Amino acid sequence: MKKFLALALSLVMALSLVACGGSSTEEPADEGETAESGETGGETGGSGKIGIAMPTKSLERWNRDGSYLQEQFESAGYEVELTYSDNDVTQQVNDIENLISDGVDLLIVAAIDGESLTTVLDSADEAGIPVISYDRLIMNTKAIDYYVSFDNYTVGVLQGQYVIDTLGLDLNDTSKTYNIEFTAGDPADNNAPFFFNGAFDTLKPYIDAGILNIVSGQTAFEEVATATWDTATAMNRMQNILASYYSDGTQLDVALCSNDSTALGVTQAIESDYAGSNQPIITGQDGDEANLKNIVDSKQSMTVYKAVANEAVVTLALAQAILNGEQPGEELTSQFDCECAYDTSSYDNNTGIIPSYLLTPTVVTADNIQEELVDTGYYTMGSDGYPVAVG
């Protein structure tokens, strides 16, 4: 039986970067002030130790996740032990073992490899430590109490729909055809197939109709995947595709990339090796600073932004409820101003359905960077005209 701390569930706290706050009776902040976050009702915070295991510092977004989570929990009165595992599965197992040994009261784990943590998390379960699978679903263990993430399939749908809208694709008009190549994410990341499938399923009617052509013929996730989401790997693969299928001047119209680190490599390959004169549509995800710069400079077309500060707010409220001895469900979503759905059907980790809290991502382009990223407080606009992440 899982141990629970006698905690007060509610608190009032403000995190300057978060737009996903709890319902509040306070007056709205003046224009230019920061948005409120994480309010769950009363005046007292939590106590106890929270263990947070992040995968790596090599991707910008995980640094943001770790920082937001640490700040949320520490502001709420918890002691936080935060680890990064350098994309090394063995290191992450050791990190989690150490967190368990250190007596954490709850674990939040963003897995490097969702298939490799069964034994160590079973140990957490035996020790009575609740586990929240953060952003990436952890497989093959009954230790997972809840999953907090974004609607990962929708990320891909948004990328695919952007292509449809930008090119003006019409299934009734096959007179215009376009060439597209896919670059997906890490096979060890449970989210990566969701991203890819969301995009591919959205575009499949146009592929079947011959309106979109995949010149390389690489259509399966396994063919287009990128180990560890590595920028250099994505660049090398795209260079090979361009040399093999586009060196004669064949036009590439779309490079659909599942995230920003792969998009950065694909953009570099196109800049150096593409024989065509057009600028292909390039998609991404995460809102990394280098990619936002490329969006401002019209090198990348869009990114799907996941407000991980909001993800931290939801994770805090969920953790507090768990530690308070509750079994939170859909009612928890009423505390948040951001869109957050409670899902009990989509995510099965091979031991059963994991109840999930799923946030809604946002499409960011050059036209709405100011509105979606700067005005919300997630980024500031630098003197050079490029967005800079806050925090």
Secondary structure, 3 states (H helix, E strand, C coil): CCCCCCCCCCCCECCCCCCCCCCCCCCCCCCCCCCCECCCCCCCCCCCEEEEEECCCCCHHHHHHHHHHHHHHHHCCCEEEEEECCCCHHHHHHHHHHHHHCCCCEEEECCCCCCCCHHHHHHHHHCCCCEEEECCCCCCCCCEEEEEEECHHHHHHHHHHHHHHHHCCCCCCCCCCEEEEEECCCCCCCHHHHHHHHHHHHHHHHHHCCCEECCCCCCCHHHHCCHHHCHHHHHHHHHHHHHHHCCCCCCCCEEEECCHHHHHHHHHHHHHHCCCCCCCEECCECCCHHHHHHHHCCCCCCEEECCHHHHHHHHHHHHHHHHCCCCCCHHHHHHCCCCEEEECCCCECCCCECCEEEECCEEECCCCHHHHHHCCCCEEECCCCCEEECC
